[in-house]
């Protein structure tokens, strides 16, 4: 399973930020899956550029992403 698939699964039900992705991976899969900021945030940006995620909230504290219809497929 790739990081992209994990992010799509986490963003399916509700918008999620990069911070929340890291936190959920750390609590649900401690020691199994760690992701660095240098890997996570470029992946989120790439997925948004590919049309798999939409930025639904953008503020000074960051962005939240939700899957698009393409991402759900």
Predicted model as a PDB file, atoms N, CA, C, CB and O in Angstrom, pLDDT in the B-factor column:
MODEL        1                                                                  
ATOM      1  N   UNK A   1       0.851  -1.171   0.000  1.00 65.00           N  
ATOM      2  CA  UNK A   1       0.000   0.000   0.000  1.00 65.00           C  
ATOM      3  C   UNK A   1       0.897   1.234   0.000  1.00 65.00           C  
ATOM      4  CB  UNK A   1      -0.969  -0.002   1.224  1.00 65.00           C  
ATOM      5  O   UNK A   1       1.878   1.301   0.741  1.00 65.00           O  
ATOM      6  N   UNK A   2       0.555   2.193  -0.828  1.00 87.00           N  
ATOM      7  CA  UNK A   2       1.363   3.401  -0.930  1.00 87.00           C  
ATOM      8  C   UNK A   2       0.803   4.510  -0.041  1.00 87.00           C  
ATOM      9  CB  UNK A   2       1.433   3.872  -2.384  1.00 87.00           C  
ATOM     10  O   UNK A   2      -0.338   4.447   0.418  1.00 87.00           O  
ATOM     11  N   UNK A   3       1.620   5.508   0.185  1.00 89.00           N  
ATOM     12  CA  UNK A   3       1.195   6.672   0.965  1.00 89.00           C  
ATOM     13  C   UNK A   3      -0.001   7.337   0.310  1.00 89.00           C  
ATOM     14  CB  UNK A   3       2.346   7.678   1.115  1.00 89.00           C  
ATOM     15  O   UNK A   3      -0.901   7.808   1.005  1.00 89.00           O  
ATOM     16  N   UNK A   4      -0.026   7.384  -1.006  1.00 93.00           N  
ATOM     17  CA  UNK A   4      -1.145   8.001  -1.719  1.00 93.00           C  
ATOM     18  C   UNK A   4      -2.463   7.283  -1.379  1.00 93.00           C  
ATOM     19  CB  UNK A   4      -0.891   7.971  -3.248  1.00 93.00           C  
ATOM     20  O   UNK A   4      -3.486   7.937  -1.179  1.00 93.00           O  
ATOM     21  N   UNK A   5      -2.442   5.967  -1.316  1.00 91.00           N  
ATOM     22  CA  UNK A   5      -3.653   5.212  -0.988  1.00 91.00           C  
ATOM     23  C   UNK A   5      -4.091   5.467   0.456  1.00 91.00           C  
ATOM     24  CB  UNK A   5      -3.421   3.710  -1.210  1.00 91.00           C  
ATOM     25  O   UNK A   5      -5.283   5.583   0.740  1.00 91.00           O  
ATOM     26  N   UNK A   6      -3.138   5.550   1.342  1.00 89.00           N  
ATOM     27  CA  UNK A   6      -3.459   5.831   2.749  1.00 89.00           C  
ATOM     28  C   UNK A   6      -4.111   7.200   2.868  1.00 89.00           C  
ATOM     29  CB  UNK A   6      -2.186   5.763   3.634  1.00 89.00           C  
ATOM     30  O   UNK A   6      -5.122   7.347   3.554  1.00 89.00           O  
ATOM     31  N   UNK A   7      -3.547   8.193   2.212  1.00 92.00           N  
ATOM     32  CA  UNK A   7      -4.101   9.549   2.266  1.00 92.00           C  
ATOM     33  C   UNK A   7      -5.515   9.564   1.688  1.00 92.00           C  
ATOM     34  CB  UNK A   7      -3.195  10.542   1.497  1.00 92.00           C  
ATOM     35  O   UNK A   7      -6.413  10.177   2.267  1.00 92.00           O  
ATOM     36  N   UNK A   8      -5.718   8.901   0.562  1.00 93.00           N  
ATOM     37  CA  UNK A   8      -7.066   8.854  -0.025  1.00 93.00           C  
ATOM     38  C   UNK A   8      -8.062   8.234   0.941  1.00 93.00           C  
ATOM     39  CB  UNK A   8      -7.054   8.062  -1.340  1.00 93.00           C  
ATOM     40  O   UNK A   8      -9.187   8.718   1.065  1.00 93.00           O  
ATOM     41  N   UNK A   9      -7.669   7.187   1.616  1.00 90.00           N  
ATOM     42  CA  UNK A   9      -8.556   6.557   2.590  1.00 90.00           C  
ATOM     43  C   UNK A   9      -8.872   7.458   3.758  1.00 90.00           C  
ATOM     44  CB  UNK A   9      -7.948   5.287   3.094  1.00 90.00           C  
ATOM     45  O   UNK A   9     -10.012   7.503   4.221  1.00 90.00           O  
ATOM     46  N   UNK A  10      -7.872   8.182   4.241  1.00 90.00           N  
ATOM     47  CA  UNK A  10      -8.090   9.063   5.388  1.00 90.00           C  
ATOM     48  C   UNK A  10      -8.926  10.286   5.016  1.00 90.00           C  
ATOM     49  CB  UNK A  10      -6.754   9.508   5.966  1.00 90.00           C  
ATOM     50  O   UNK A  10      -9.677  10.796   5.848  1.00 90.00           O  
ATOM     51  N   UNK A  11      -8.805  10.756   3.787  1.00 91.00           N  
ATOM     52  CA  UNK A  11      -9.517  11.969   3.362  1.00 91.00           C  
ATOM     53  C   UNK A  11     -10.885  11.667   2.768  1.00 91.00           C  
ATOM     54  CB  UNK A  11      -8.686  12.728   2.349  1.00 91.00           C  
ATOM     55  O   UNK A  11     -11.577  12.574   2.306  1.00 91.00           O  
ATOM     56  N   UNK A  12     -11.273  10.416   2.777  1.00 90.00           N  
ATOM     57  CA  UNK A  12     -12.528  10.021   2.142  1.00 90.00           C  
ATOM     58  C   UNK A  12     -13.752  10.550   2.886  1.00 90.00           C  
ATOM     59  CB  UNK A  12     -12.605   8.514   2.048  1.00 90.00           C  
ATOM     60  O   UNK A  12     -14.672  11.075   2.259  1.00 90.00           O  
ATOM     61  N   UNK A  13     -13.776  10.422   4.195  1.00 86.00           N  
ATOM     62  CA  UNK A  13     -14.964  10.783   4.970  1.00 86.00           C  
ATOM     63  C   UNK A  13     -15.037  12.251   5.358  1.00 86.00           C  
ATOM     64  CB  UNK A  13     -15.018   9.958   6.202  1.00 86.00           C  
ATOM     65  O   UNK A  13     -16.120  12.828   5.454  1.00 86.00           O  
ATOM     66  N   UNK A  14     -13.867  12.848   5.580  1.00 88.00           N  
ATOM     67  CA  UNK A  14     -13.855  14.246   6.007  1.00 88.00           C  
ATOM     68  C   UNK A  14     -12.520  14.862   5.622  1.00 88.00           C  
ATOM     69  CB  UNK A  14     -14.103  14.372   7.541  1.00 88.00           C  
ATOM     70  O   UNK A  14     -11.533  14.151   5.436  1.00 88.00           O  
ATOM     71  N   UNK A  15     -12.490  16.187   5.502  1.00 90.00           N  
ATOM     72  CA  UNK A  15     -11.226  16.846   5.163  1.00 90.00           C  
ATOM     73  C   UNK A  15     -10.154  16.539   6.217  1.00 90.00           C  
ATOM     74  CB  UNK A  15     -11.431  18.374   5.037  1.00 90.00           C  
ATOM     75  O   UNK A  15     -10.452  16.388   7.402  1.00 90.00           O  
ATOM     76  N   UNK A  16      -8.919  16.452   5.761  1.00 91.00           N  
ATOM     77  CA  UNK A  16      -7.815  16.123   6.659  1.00 91.00           C  
ATOM     78  C   UNK A  16      -6.583  16.945   6.262  1.00 91.00           C  
ATOM     79  CB  UNK A  16      -7.500  14.592   6.619  1.00 91.00           C  
ATOM     80  O   UNK A  16      -6.324  17.178   5.081  1.00 91.00           O  
ATOM     81  N   UNK A  17      -5.852  17.367   7.257  1.00 92.00           N  
ATOM     82  CA  UNK A  17      -4.631  18.137   7.015  1.00 92.00           C  
ATOM     83  C   UNK A  17      -3.426  17.204   7.031  1.00 92.00           C  
ATOM     84  CB  UNK A  17      -4.465  19.261   8.073  1.00 92.00           C  
ATOM     85  O   UNK A  17      -3.524  16.054   7.460  1.00 92.00           O  
ATOM     86  N   UNK A  18      -2.305  17.703   6.567  1.00 91.00           N  
ATOM     87  CA  UNK A  18      -1.076  16.923   6.619  1.00 91.00           C  
ATOM     88  C   UNK A  18      -0.715  16.553   8.042  1.00 91.00           C  
ATOM     89  CB  UNK A  18       0.062  17.688   5.980  1.00 91.00           C  
ATOM     90  O   UNK A  18      -0.278  15.433   8.306  1.00 91.00           O  
ATOM     91  N   UNK A  19      -0.895  17.483   8.954  1.00 90.00           N  
ATOM     92  CA  UNK A  19      -0.619  17.217  10.369  1.00 90.00           C  
ATOM     93  C   UNK A  19      -1.483  16.061  10.871  1.00 90.00           C  
ATOM     94  CB  UNK A  19      -0.870  18.484  11.221  1.00 90.00           C  
ATOM     95  O   UNK A  19      -0.999  15.183  11.585  1.00 90.00           O  
ATOM     96  N   UNK A  20      -2.766  16.065  10.495  1.00 90.00           N  
ATOM     97  CA  UNK A  20      -3.665  15.009  10.934  1.00 90.00           C  
ATOM     98  C   UNK A  20      -3.292  13.661  10.331  1.00 90.00           C  
ATOM     99  CB  UNK A  20      -5.094  15.358  10.571  1.00 90.00           C  
ATOM    100  O   UNK A  20      -3.438  12.630  10.988  1.00 90.00           O  
ATOM    101  N   UNK A  21      -2.810  13.656   9.089  1.00 90.00           N  
ATOM    102  CA  UNK A  21      -2.353  12.407   8.473  1.00 90.00           C  
ATOM    103  C   UNK A  21      -1.199  11.836   9.288  1.00 90.00           C  
ATOM    104  CB  UNK A  21      -1.918  12.638   6.994  1.00 90.00           C  
ATOM    105  O   UNK A  21      -1.215  10.656   9.640  1.00 90.00           O  
ATOM    106  N   UNK A  22      -0.204  12.658   9.591  1.00 88.00           N  
ATOM    107  CA  UNK A  22       0.944  12.194  10.368  1.00 88.00           C  
ATOM    108  C   UNK A  22       0.511  11.687  11.738  1.00 88.00           C  
ATOM    109  CB  UNK A  22       1.971  13.317  10.525  1.00 88.00           C  
ATOM    110  O   UNK A  22       0.998  10.661  12.211  1.00 88.00           O  
ATOM    111  N   UNK A  23      -0.384  12.395  12.357  1.00 87.00           N  
ATOM    112  CA  UNK A  23      -0.851  12.016  13.694  1.00 87.00           C  
ATOM    113  C   UNK A  23      -1.615  10.695  13.662  1.00 87.00           C  
ATOM    114  CB  UNK A  23      -1.740  13.120  14.281  1.00 87.00           C  
ATOM    115  O   UNK A  23      -1.404   9.836  14.518  1.00 87.00           O  
ATOM    116  N   UNK A  24      -2.500  10.527  12.682  1.00 86.00           N  
ATOM    117  CA  UNK A  24      -3.281   9.286  12.581  1.00 86.00           C  
ATOM    118  C   UNK A  24      -2.371   8.098  12.296  1.00 86.00           C  
ATOM    119  CB  UNK A  24      -4.354   9.407  11.480  1.00 86.00           C  
ATOM    120  O   UNK A  24      -2.570   7.021  12.857  1.00 86.00           O  
ATOM    121  N   UNK A  25      -1.380   8.279  11.436  1.00 82.00           N  
ATOM    122  CA  UNK A  25      -0.449   7.186  11.165  1.00 82.00           C  
ATOM    123  C   UNK A  25       0.350   6.841  12.414  1.00 82.00           C  
ATOM    124  CB  UNK A  25       0.498   7.555  10.013  1.00 82.00           C  
ATOM    125  O   UNK A  25       0.634   5.672  12.674  1.00 82.00           O  
ATOM    126  N   UNK A  26       0.709   7.853  13.178  1.00 76.00           N  
ATOM    127  CA  UNK A  26       1.484   7.623  14.394  1.00 76.00           C  
ATOM    128  C   UNK A  26       0.705   6.923  15.484  1.00 76.00           C  
ATOM    129  CB  UNK A  26       1.996   8.916  14.915  1.00 76.00           C  
ATOM    130  O   UNK A  26       1.280   6.184  16.283  1.00 76.00           O  
ATOM    131  N   UNK A  27      -0.612   7.148  15.528  1.00 75.00           N  
ATOM    132  CA  UNK A  27      -1.412   6.529  16.587  1.00 75.00           C  
ATOM    133  C   UNK A  27      -1.997   5.191  16.171  1.00 75.00           C  
ATOM    134  CB  UNK A  27      -2.526   7.456  17.002  1.00 75.00           C  
ATOM    135  O   UNK A  27      -2.157   4.300  17.005  1.00 75.00           O  
ATOM    136  N   UNK A  28      -2.317   5.040  14.901  1.00 69.00           N  
ATOM    137  CA  UNK A  28      -2.924   3.782  14.466  1.00 69.00           C  
ATOM    138  C   UNK A  28      -1.903   2.740  14.042  1.00 69.00           C  
ATOM    139  CB  UNK A  28      -3.868   4.040  13.332  1.00 69.00           C  
ATOM    140  O   UNK A  28      -2.165   1.540  14.123  1.00 69.00           O  
ATOM    141  N   UNK A  29      -0.739   3.195  13.590  1.00 65.00           N  
ATOM    142  CA  UNK A  29       0.304   2.270  13.150  1.00 65.00           C  
ATOM    143  C   UNK A  29       1.663   2.667  13.719  1.00 65.00           C  
ATOM    144  CB  UNK A  29       0.366   2.224  11.618  1.00 65.00           C  
ATOM    145  O   UNK A  29       2.608   2.861  12.954  1.00 65.00           O  
ATOM    146  N   UNK A  30       1.785   2.792  15.033  1.00 66.00           N  
ATOM    147  CA  UNK A  30       3.057   3.243  15.596  1.00 66.00           C  
ATOM    148  C   UNK A  30       4.181   2.256  15.285  1.00 66.00           C  
ATOM    149  CB  UNK A  30       2.931   3.435  17.111  1.00 66.00           C  
ATOM    150  O   UNK A  30       4.046   1.047  15.474  1.00 66.00           O  
ATOM    151  N   UNK A  31       5.271   2.801  14.811  1.00 68.00           N  
ATOM    152  CA  UNK A  31       6.426   1.986  14.493  1.00 68.00           C  
ATOM    153  C   UNK A  31       6.322   1.248  13.180  1.00 68.00           C  
ATOM    154  CB  UNK A  31       6.651   1.021  15.568  1.00 68.00           C  
ATOM    155  O   UNK A  31       7.329   0.787  12.643  1.00 68.00           O  
ATOM    156  N   UNK A  32       5.109   1.129  12.655  1.00 70.00           N  
ATOM    157  CA  UNK A  32       4.913   0.418  11.398  1.00 70.00           C  
ATOM    158  C   UNK A  32       5.090   1.348  10.212  1.00 70.00           C  
ATOM    159  CB  UNK A  32       3.534  -0.225  11.358  1.00 70.00           C  
ATOM    160  O   UNK A  32       5.770   1.011   9.243  1.00 70.00           O  
ATOM    161  N   UNK A  33       4.477   2.516  10.293  1.00 70.00           N  
ATOM    162  CA  UNK A  33       4.531   3.442   9.175  1.00 70.00           C  
ATOM    163  C   UNK A  33       4.838   4.835   9.697  1.00 70.00           C  
ATOM    164  CB  UNK A  33       3.207   3.431   8.381  1.00 70.00           C  
ATOM    165  O   UNK A  33       4.020   5.439  10.389  1.00 70.00           O  
ATOM    166  N   UNK A  34       5.987   5.330   9.373  1.00 76.00           N  
ATOM    167  CA  UNK A  34       6.335   6.707   9.710  1.00 76.00           C  
ATOM    168  C   UNK A  34       6.515   7.465   8.408  1.00 76.00           C  
ATOM    169  CB  UNK A  34       7.628   6.779  10.595  1.00 76.00           C  
ATOM    170  O   UNK A  34       7.018   6.926   7.423  1.00 76.00           O  
ATOM    171  N   UNK A  35       6.109   8.692   8.417  1.00 82.00           N  
ATOM    172  CA  UNK A  35       6.218   9.525   7.227  1.00 82.00           C  
ATOM    173  C   UNK A  35       6.815  10.858   7.644  1.00 82.00           C  
ATOM    174  CB  UNK A  35       4.831   9.717   6.530  1.00 82.00           C  
ATOM    175  O   UNK A  35       6.421  11.442   8.653  1.00 82.00           O  
ATOM    176  N   UNK A  36       7.763  11.327   6.858  1.00 84.00           N  
ATOM    177  CA  UNK A  36       8.400  12.604   7.153  1.00 84.00           C  
ATOM    178  C   UNK A  36       7.610  13.722   6.473  1.00 84.00           C  
ATOM    179  CB  UNK A  36       9.887  12.609   6.685  1.00 84.00           C  
ATOM    180  O   UNK A  36       6.852  13.484   5.533  1.00 84.00           O  
ATOM    181  N   UNK A  37       7.801  14.928   6.963  1.00 85.00           N  
ATOM    182  CA  UNK A  37       7.172  16.090   6.334  1.00 85.00           C  
ATOM    183  C   UNK A  37       7.657  16.243   4.903  1.00 85.00           C  
ATOM    184  CB  UNK A  37       7.464  17.369   7.136  1.00 85.00           C  
ATOM    185  O   UNK A  37       6.904  16.654   4.020  1.00 85.00           O  
ATOM    186  N   UNK A  38       8.924  15.910   4.680  1.00 90.00           N  
ATOM    187  CA  UNK A  38       9.504  16.011   3.346  1.00 90.00           C  
ATOM    188  C   UNK A  38       8.907  15.035   2.353  1.00 90.00           C  
ATOM    189  CB  UNK A  38      10.973  15.796   3.419  1.00 90.00           C  
ATOM    190  O   UNK A  38       9.025  15.228   1.143  1.00 90.00           O  
ATOM    191  N   UNK A  39       8.272  13.998   2.845  1.00 90.00           N  
ATOM    192  CA  UNK A  39       7.585  13.048   1.980  1.00 90.00           C  
ATOM    193  C   UNK A  39       6.091  13.374   1.892  1.00 90.00           C  
ATOM    194  CB  UNK A  39       7.789  11.614   2.494  1.00 90.00           C  
ATOM    195  O   UNK A  39       5.495  13.294   0.818  1.00 90.00           O  
ATOM    196  N   UNK A  40       5.504  13.734   3.009  1.00 91.00           N  
ATOM    197  CA  UNK A  40       4.056  13.913   3.074  1.00 91.00           C  
ATOM    198  C   UNK A  40       3.563  15.121   2.285  1.00 91.00           C  
ATOM    199  CB  UNK A  40       3.627  14.046   4.505  1.00 91.00           C  
ATOM    200  O   UNK A  40       2.672  14.985   1.446  1.00 91.00           O  
ATOM    201  N   UNK A  41       4.121  16.287   2.537  1.00 92.00           N  
ATOM    202  CA  UNK A  41       3.567  17.503   1.933  1.00 92.00           C  
ATOM    203  C   UNK A  41       3.748  17.558   0.416  1.00 92.00           C  
ATOM    204  CB  UNK A  41       4.210  18.717   2.556  1.00 92.00           C  
ATOM    205  O   UNK A  41       2.839  18.016  -0.276  1.00 92.00           O  
ATOM    206  N   UNK A  42       4.879  17.113  -0.130  1.00 95.00           N  
ATOM    207  CA  UNK A  42       4.952  17.027  -1.599  1.00 95.00           C  
ATOM    208  C   UNK A  42       3.955  16.012  -2.179  1.00 95.00           C  
ATOM    209  CB  UNK A  42       6.372  16.649  -2.027  1.00 95.00           C  
ATOM    210  O   UNK A  42       3.423  16.218  -3.270  1.00 95.00           O  
ATOM    211  N   UNK A  43       3.706  14.927  -1.453  1.00 94.00           N  
ATOM    212  CA  UNK A  43       2.725  13.938  -1.914  1.00 94.00           C  
ATOM    213  C   UNK A  43       1.329  14.551  -1.938  1.00 94.00           C  
ATOM    214  CB  UNK A  43       2.745  12.684  -1.006  1.00 94.00           C  
ATOM    215  O   UNK A  43       0.583  14.345  -2.896  1.00 94.00           O  
ATOM    216  N   UNK A  44       0.967  15.298  -0.903  1.00 94.00           N  
ATOM    217  CA  UNK A  44      -0.340  15.971  -0.882  1.00 94.00           C  
ATOM    218  C   UNK A  44      -0.462  16.952  -2.049  1.00 94.00           C  
ATOM    219  CB  UNK A  44      -0.548  16.713   0.461  1.00 94.00           C  
ATOM    220  O   UNK A  44      -1.492  16.992  -2.723  1.00 94.00           O  
ATOM    221  N   UNK A  45       0.574  17.733  -2.285  1.00 94.00           N  
ATOM    222  CA  UNK A  45       0.554  18.706  -3.385  1.00 94.00           C  
ATOM    223  C   UNK A  45       0.433  17.999  -4.734  1.00 94.00           C  
ATOM    224  CB  UNK A  45       1.825  19.579  -3.358  1.00 94.00           C  
ATOM    225  O   UNK A  45      -0.309  18.443  -5.609  1.00 94.00           O  
ATOM    226  N   UNK A  46       1.155  16.913  -4.894  1.00 95.00           N  
ATOM    227  CA  UNK A  46       1.109  16.141  -6.135  1.00 95.00           C  
ATOM    228  C   UNK A  46      -0.278  15.548  -6.362  1.00 95.00           C  
ATOM    229  CB  UNK A  46       2.159  15.027  -6.109  1.00 95.00           C  
ATOM    230  O   UNK A  46      -0.792  15.556  -7.481  1.00 95.00           O  
ATOM    231  N   UNK A  47      -0.871  15.039  -5.300  1.00 94.00           N  
ATOM    232  CA  UNK A  47      -2.198  14.460  -5.413  1.00 94.00           C  
ATOM    233  C   UNK A  47      -3.241  15.516  -5.764  1.00 94.00           C  
ATOM    234  CB  UNK A  47      -2.577  13.763  -4.119  1.00 94.00           C  
ATOM    235  O   UNK A  47      -4.169  15.242  -6.525  1.00 94.00           O  
ATOM    236  N   UNK A  48      -3.095  16.709  -5.221  1.00 95.00           N  
ATOM    237  CA  UNK A  48      -4.006  17.802  -5.561  1.00 95.00           C  
ATOM    238  C   UNK A  48      -3.808  18.201  -7.025  1.00 95.00           C  
ATOM    239  CB  UNK A  48      -3.779  19.024  -4.625  1.00 95.00           C  
ATOM    240  O   UNK A  48      -4.782  18.446  -7.736  1.00 95.00           O  
ATOM    241  N   UNK A  49      -2.563  18.268  -7.475  1.00 96.00           N  
ATOM    242  CA  UNK A  49      -2.278  18.609  -8.866  1.00 96.00           C  
ATOM    243  C   UNK A  49      -2.803  17.546  -9.832  1.00 96.00           C  
ATOM    244  CB  UNK A  49      -0.780  18.792  -9.062  1.00 96.00           C  
ATOM    245  O   UNK A  49      -3.191  17.861 -10.957  1.00 96.00           O  
ATOM    246  N   UNK A  50      -2.812  16.291  -9.391  1.00 95.00           N  
ATOM    247  CA  UNK A  50      -3.315  15.184 -10.215  1.00 95.00           C  
ATOM    248  C   UNK A  50      -4.834  15.065 -10.187  1.00 95.00           C  
ATOM    249  CB  UNK A  50      -2.703  13.882  -9.754  1.00 95.00           C  
ATOM    250  O   UNK A  50      -5.402  14.223 -10.882  1.00 95.00           O  
ATOM    251  N   UNK A  51      -5.496  15.900  -9.388  1.00 95.00           N  
ATOM    252  CA  UNK A  51      -6.954  15.883  -9.321  1.00 95.00           C  
ATOM    253  C   UNK A  51      -7.529  14.829  -8.397  1.00 95.00           C  
ATOM    254  CB  UNK A  51      -7.503  15.682 -10.671  1.00 95.00           C  
ATOM    255  O   UNK A  51      -8.725  14.543  -8.451  1.00 95.00           O  
ATOM    256  N   UNK A  52      -6.682  14.241  -7.540  1.00 96.00           N  
ATOM    257  CA  UNK A  52      -7.161  13.221  -6.605  1.00 96.00           C  
ATOM    258  C   UNK A  52      -7.687  13.828  -5.316  1.00 96.00           C  
ATOM    259  CB  UNK A  52      -6.053  12.239  -6.289  1.00 96.00           C  
ATOM    260  O   UNK A  52      -8.525  13.229  -4.641  1.00 96.00           O  
ATOM    261  N   UNK A  53      -7.201  15.010  -4.971  1.00 96.00           N  
ATOM    262  CA  UNK A  53      -7.616  15.724  -3.763  1.00 96.00           C  
ATOM    263  C   UNK A  53      -7.984  17.151  -4.112  1.00 96.00           C  
ATOM    264  CB  UNK A  53      -6.503  15.701  -2.695  1.00 96.00           C  
ATOM    265  O   UNK A  53      -7.423  17.745  -5.033  1.00 96.00           O  
ATOM    266  N   UNK A  54      -8.923  17.687  -3.374  1.00 93.00           N  
ATOM    267  CA  UNK A  54      -9.262  19.111  -3.438  1.00 93.00           C  
ATOM    268  C   UNK A  54      -8.830  19.763  -2.144  1.00 93.00           C  
ATOM    269  CB  UNK A  54     -10.786  19.328  -3.685  1.00 93.00           C  
ATOM    270  O   UNK A  54      -8.942  19.168  -1.073  1.00 93.00           O  
ATOM    271  N   UNK A  55      -8.333  20.990  -2.240  1.00 91.00           N  
ATOM    272  CA  UNK A  55      -8.061  21.780  -1.041  1.00 91.00           C  
ATOM    273  C   UNK A  55      -9.393  22.410  -0.664  1.00 91.00           C  
ATOM    274  CB  UNK A  55      -6.920  22.879  -1.277  1.00 91.00           C  
ATOM    275  O   UNK A  55      -9.925  23.242  -1.400  1.00 91.00           O  
ATOM    276  N   UNK A  56      -9.932  22.010   0.489  1.00 87.00           N  
ATOM    277  CA  UNK A  56     -11.250  22.501   0.891  1.00 87.00           C  
ATOM    278  C   UNK A  56     -11.169  23.600   1.937  1.00 87.00           C  
ATOM    279  CB  UNK A  56     -12.084  21.362   1.421  1.00 87.00           C  
ATOM    280  O   UNK A  56     -12.102  24.391   2.076  1.00 87.00           O  
ATOM    281  N   UNK A  57     -10.086  23.660   2.663  1.00 80.00           N  
ATOM    282  CA  UNK A  57      -9.871  24.719   3.645  1.00 80.00           C  
ATOM    283  C   UNK A  57      -8.426  25.160   3.514  1.00 80.00           C  
ATOM    284  CB  UNK A  57     -10.196  24.239   5.111  1.00 80.00           C  
ATOM    285  O   UNK A  57      -7.509  24.339   3.545  1.00 80.00           O  
ATOM    286  N   UNK A  58      -8.234  26.445   3.370  1.00 75.00           N  
ATOM    287  CA  UNK A  58      -6.873  26.966   3.336  1.00 75.00           C  
ATOM    288  C   UNK A  58      -6.833  28.183   4.249  1.00 75.00           C  
ATOM    289  CB  UNK A  58      -6.422  27.328   1.870  1.00 75.00           C  
ATOM    290  O   UNK A  58      -7.560  29.156   4.054  1.00 75.00           O  
ATOM    291  N   UNK A  59      -5.976  28.102   5.233  1.00 75.00           N  
ATOM    292  CA  UNK A  59      -5.854  29.200   6.190  1.00 75.00           C  
ATOM    293  C   UNK A  59      -4.388  29.418   6.507  1.00 75.00           C  
ATOM    294  CB  UNK A  59      -6.659  28.911   7.486  1.00 75.00           C  
ATOM    295  O   UNK A  59      -3.509  28.774   5.934  1.00 75.00           O  
ATOM    296  N   UNK A  60      -4.142  30.319   7.413  1.00 68.00           N  
ATOM    297  CA  UNK A  60      -2.764  30.585   7.806  1.00 68.00           C  
ATOM    298  C   UNK A  60      -2.151  29.406   8.543  1.00 68.00           C  
ATOM    299  CB  UNK A  60      -2.696  31.824   8.672  1.00 68.00           C  
ATOM    300  O   UNK A  60      -0.928  29.308   8.639  1.00 68.00           O  
ATOM    301  N   UNK A  61      -2.983  28.506   9.066  1.00 68.00           N  
ATOM    302  CA  UNK A  61      -2.460  27.342   9.787  1.00 68.00           C  
ATOM    303  C   UNK A  61      -2.248  26.142   8.879  1.00 68.00           C  
ATOM    304  CB  UNK A  61      -3.397  26.962  10.909  1.00 68.00           C  
ATOM    305  O   UNK A  61      -1.676  25.143   9.314  1.00 68.00           O  
ATOM    306  N   UNK A  62      -2.689  26.211   7.639  1.00 80.00           N  
ATOM    307  CA  UNK A  62      -2.448  25.110   6.720  1.00 80.00           C  
ATOM    308  C   UNK A  62      -3.627  24.815   5.822  1.00 80.00           C  
ATOM    309  CB  UNK A  62      -2.092  23.887   7.482  1.00 80.00           C  
ATOM    310  O   UNK A  62      -4.570  25.599   5.720  1.00 80.00           O  
ATOM    311  N   UNK A  63      -3.554  23.677   5.181  1.00 87.00           N  
ATOM    312  CA  UNK A  63      -4.581  23.256   4.235  1.00 87.00           C  
ATOM    313  C   UNK A  63      -5.219  21.963   4.708  1.00 87.00           C  
ATOM    314  CB  UNK A  63      -3.992  23.081   2.825  1.00 87.00           C  
ATOM    315  O   UNK A  63      -4.595  21.154   5.394  1.00 87.00           O  
ATOM    316  N   UNK A  64      -6.475  21.789   4.326  1.00 91.00           N  
ATOM    317  CA  UNK A  64      -7.160  20.525   4.542  1.00 91.00           C  
ATOM    318  C   UNK A  64      -7.589  20.018   3.178  1.00 91.00           C  
ATOM    319  CB  UNK A  64      -8.384  20.678   5.516  1.00 91.00           C  
ATOM    320  O   UNK A  64      -8.000  20.789   2.311  1.00 91.00           O  
ATOM    321  N   UNK A  65      -7.486  18.712   3.006  1.00 92.00           N  
ATOM    322  CA  UNK A  65      -7.750  18.075   1.724  1.00 92.00           C  
ATOM    323  C   UNK A  65      -8.886  17.075   1.853  1.00 92.00           C  
ATOM    324  CB  UNK A  65      -6.491  17.384   1.194  1.00 92.00           C  
ATOM    325  O   UNK A  65      -9.083  16.460   2.902  1.00 92.00           O  
ATOM    326  N   UNK A  66      -9.638  16.926   0.751  1.00 92.00           N  
ATOM    327  CA  UNK A  66     -10.682  15.921   0.688  1.00 92.00           C  
ATOM    328  C   UNK A  66     -10.602  15.258  -0.686  1.00 92.00           C  
ATOM    329  CB  UNK A  66     -12.097  16.547   0.944  1.00 92.00           C  
ATOM    330  O   UNK A  66     -10.223  15.898  -1.666  1.00 92.00           O  
ATOM    331  N   UNK A  67     -10.958  13.986  -0.753  1.00 92.00           N  
ATOM    332  CA  UNK A  67     -10.880  13.276  -2.031  1.00 92.00           C  
ATOM    333  C   UNK A  67     -11.882  13.851  -3.024  1.00 92.00           C  
ATOM    334  CB  UNK A  67     -11.133  11.769  -1.831  1.00 92.00           C  
ATOM    335  O   UNK A  67     -12.959  14.317  -2.652  1.00 92.00           O  
ATOM    336  N   UNK A  68     -11.502  13.805  -4.280  1.00 93.00           N  
ATOM    337  CA  UNK A  68     -12.391  14.171  -5.378  1.00 93.00           C  
ATOM    338  C   UNK A  68     -13.065  12.906  -5.893  1.00 93.00           C  
ATOM    339  CB  UNK A  68     -11.613  14.898  -6.522  1.00 93.00           C  
ATOM    340  O   UNK A  68     -12.771  11.806  -5.426  1.00 93.00           O  
ATOM    341  N   UNK A  69     -13.955  13.059  -6.841  1.00 92.00           N  
ATOM    342  CA  UNK A  69     -14.583  11.879  -7.450  1.00 92.00           C  
ATOM    343  C   UNK A  69     -13.532  11.011  -8.127  1.00 92.00           C  
ATOM    344  CB  UNK A  69     -15.666  12.298  -8.471  1.00 92.00           C  
ATOM    345  O   UNK A  69     -13.627   9.784  -8.090  1.00 92.00           O  
ATOM    346  N   UNK A  70     -12.542  11.624  -8.736  1.00 92.00           N  
ATOM    347  CA  UNK A  70     -11.445  10.881  -9.357  1.00 92.00           C  
ATOM    348  C   UNK A  70     -10.665  10.120  -8.294  1.00 92.00           C  
ATOM    349  CB  UNK A  70     -10.506  11.833 -10.136  1.00 92.00           C  
ATOM    350  O   UNK A  70     -10.300   8.963  -8.503  1.00 92.00           O  
ATOM    351  N   UNK A  71     -10.409  10.755  -7.160  1.00 91.00           N  
ATOM    352  CA  UNK A  71      -9.680  10.099  -6.069  1.00 91.00           C  
ATOM    353  C   UNK A  71     -10.454   8.948  -5.465  1.00 91.00           C  
ATOM    354  CB  UNK A  71      -9.349  11.098  -4.991  1.00 91.00           C  
ATOM    355  O   UNK A  71      -9.863   7.954  -5.042  1.00 91.00           O  
ATOM    356  N   UNK A  72     -11.763   9.071  -5.422  1.00 88.00           N  
ATOM    357  CA  UNK A  72     -12.600   8.003  -4.885  1.00 88.00           C  
ATOM    358  C   UNK A  72     -12.611   6.789  -5.803  1.00 88.00           C  
ATOM    359  CB  UNK A  72     -14.020   8.504  -4.668  1.00 88.00           C  
ATOM    360  O   UNK A  72     -12.680   5.646  -5.351  1.00 88.00           O  
ATOM    361  N   UNK A  73     -12.543   7.064  -7.100  1.00 85.00           N  
ATOM    362  CA  UNK A  73     -12.553   5.961  -8.085  1.00 85.00           C  
ATOM    363  C   UNK A  73     -11.240   5.203  -7.993  1.00 85.00           C  
ATOM    364  CB  UNK A  73     -12.774   6.496  -9.541  1.00 85.00           C  
ATOM    365  O   UNK A  73     -11.032   4.238  -8.728  1.00 85.00           O  
TER     366      UNK A  73                                                      
ENDMDL                                                                          
END                                                                             
